């Protein structure tokens, strides 16, 4: 786990866990299996680029939900595209499987999808494919971003 993420987690008093096995939390399925939890409890962090905006946005959503292109188009009032692996690494310093909202560029707007509200405990990547932070939905709103959205398909 990188120093920037560690400092952010400590600063915000967020509980996290590192797993010995590389790749233990690389995908939603891997994380759910490692922790023996529902896929929806794994919060995925996805970078998107609205065509009419200068900066990318990050959507944090429940791992069992799909981001809706139609809802994104309506929310951003323009077409959006998902960031590729190269852009994601360049903008966040993280590779797929470890992308997280901790210690990222302040120009990236973080949006919290309401799909996660249904779970008491959520697990979000901490910058590597073998680390997760345990948070409640309310903690995510309080400590990461208070911008709530509905961008997933029902």
Phi, psi and omega in degrees: 000137184281160186298322180299317179293313179303314179298318179296315180298316179294316180301321182269001182055051180256127180287132179220165180220136174253136180257146182293322185281119176299137179086001183300334182230026186298319179242168176303315180297318179299313182296317180297319180292315181301318183264354183056054180231174176285148179304323182295339179282347178273117180274122178262143180248114186239130180268131178230155180237107173290133186297330182264006181248153181283325186249161175282164173233153176245129177253126174257120184221164178296136186296343180263006181248152178257137177289133182269120177299321180297315180292324177295316179301318179292315182295312183275350182060035177189172176290151177229157175226153178278141179291143175276176183299320182295311178298319180300313180294317181298320184277329185246335186085007182241149175264162177308138182100344180227004182298131182212165180272005184271124175072025181265169179305132181293345178284349178271113177288131179256126182244134184253115182281136183293351180300340183273349183303334187284353182249142178286318180239135178235153182233126186234140182302153181238035175095000176217169181272016178218035178213145180216146172253139178262125182216161170266166177301317180298321178295322178298315179296321183284319189258340182248303180198139178259018180267103180270139181221166173234089184242010179256159177282147181286000000 
